[in-house]
């Protein structure tokens, strides 16, 4: 039985205004086959948790540990973590010009498994997975994420999830920007991966909408870099009715409004870059 | 004391004449050439002034290294070559007085004029007929002495051809290549520089593209100490189409330069210029200058040029200078872009997050970056071979 365990994780990033502490002691235990939803307002550190576990160089680990079946992950390189069985479905997957989806998938599968997949079997596996996600065959010849619509990018992330068969997957706002049809297709893919491989899932989301299609075993509410409340699926229903307001207590308000302010002030610059 | 202060005030306030000009000295006032097509040209070596290295067309070139080609006598005798191709193409040496010589262009720098003054015979490649033909001209035995050469490529009306100029081995060569694409013809010329490490190669390619003709020109520079290849393409017939592509990978100590000139002379012409390069290792230097001139008769022109450079290590330099000159308002579109950047860490993270090692991820990204141009070559055997050659370049850089 595989276990992903996050213990007292503290993470900061360097900003123009100096060091900013984002995660302030996160504890989580995710077992094989479990679905954990991480919910919380913007700026609460949900994505930071995802990228810290995956090993993005921008995030500095101040203290704490992340172990996969007892082995420390935080000392591994990004690719070692992936080969150990971690997968991050990204919110904003980047374009890789000149690298076709076919080439990318085969290279990744070879890297993860340590051996090249047998050609004939691999082609049919990829074709089936693409058909399951209602992806046109022409997709395979396109360059990775180049000119993909938002929905196509997310389906491509889930395609990788199904093909690479990790032990644990972190889905970073996979639901954002999807219409309901695409959301159902993506959710089906996630559920299929769980059924087929006993995948453990950390589902990061701002909205409860995706939880209608992917039923969580546990819900954790993230506020100001910590888990503020934990419960079962009923907690998500309560959040749908009440929103995050009740978590923004006096204790949290100052820090959280700062966090929101940070996010807001990033808005225009992101837009101009995009 | 006060006099000295007065003199220095000009320096201090920065009101001196610009160092590369002399534009405002009243006695010697000179006016810069205002239009790309007005630049001085001549096929006679002595018509060009001695090159000092600060001239606009030479200031980014390692002039000391190419000096013999600019100034010295060049051996212009015929050289050995190897041809592999279809029967529909004629390859022969022709005399200096052949009527085709000088029809595609005129030398614009002293090294080009030196080659023009020196060649004894020109190598003429002539394509005729309706059937598509392929030809590879391999040149690998120029040797270490200073040489001048002249090549004439003619695609007769409505012919279709794909020609590869494959360059290997030692060379100290200045040459001119004239290309005439007659009405309705479709011609691709790919010039591949895989010279030995100490080779010096200066080349000017001149092309005229006739009515409704289509010309694709691809420069691939991977090997040599200094390679400077300047294509000038004139879209002279209505509806002519010119695609100018380039791909270069400069390692430590290599200088690859390309000064591209695309002249939209006639109406409804379409031009695309796209050069992509990678730089790796101390002293790797690339230069791309892209001049596009849309003339006053070129109504309905559609033109776009771009250059992208990927910097893979410290100690490299990429010069990228797009110039767009438009003499008529009646065009479909004209644009330019230039970007030189380091390896994208987010691409690296994405690939690594899928289990791919850093070295393999870099390889994928660089091959991907350059493959956009490789895919334009249109000859699958050459495309495959160049992918491997680029792969080898990357491997050398990683182990070094």
Interface residues (C-beta under 8 A of the other chain):
Chain A: X54 X55 X56 X57 X77 X78 X79 X81 X82 X83 X87 X88 X90 X93 X94 X95 X96 X97 X98 X99 X103 X104 X107 X108 X111 X112 X143 X160 X164
Chain B: X344 X345 X346 X347 X349 X350 X351 X352 X353 X354 X355 X356 X357 X358 X360 X361 X364 X365 X367 X368 X369 X370 X371 X372
